[in-house]
Amino acid sequence: MEYKVVRYHLYNGEKIQFTAEEETARDTVEKAWSDKKVERKLESIKEIRLVKLQQTDYMANSDYVMPDKIKIWRQQLRDIPTTYNTETEYDELLAVDKDSGNLTHSIWEKP
């Protein structure tokens, strides 16, 4: 047996069931949101990557000699979009330790 979720909106404190047109419009919005899930994950990864790169940008200063291990790590961060390109891999990159709240993937660890 299949159950249909009935959606409502409030109007002057009164629950009013969606019309067929409102259902269709809401379904369209929800599908568009769902279809962009992978792109949103990649955007989050790119934002995290940018922060990590910015944390070591000072090492690129001409007065500082950047260690090779940092150069390699920074290149690995820049290569993320080509190295990791599936939703499963994105999920692994975005995994967070439930106790500490820290990202768990080793790519994020500065050497």
FENPEGI-V33133 format. One record per helix or strand of 3 or more residues. SS is the DSSP state (H for helix, E for strand). FROM is the first residue (numbers start at 0). TO is the last residue. If there is no record, write none. Layout:
ss=(SS & SS)
from=(FROM & FROM)
to=(TO & TO)
This chain:
ss=(E & E & H & H & H & H & H & H & H)
from=(7 & 13 & 19 & 36 & 56 & 67 & 79 & 86 & 105)
to=(10 & 16 & 34 & 54 & 59 & 77 & 82 & 93 & 107)
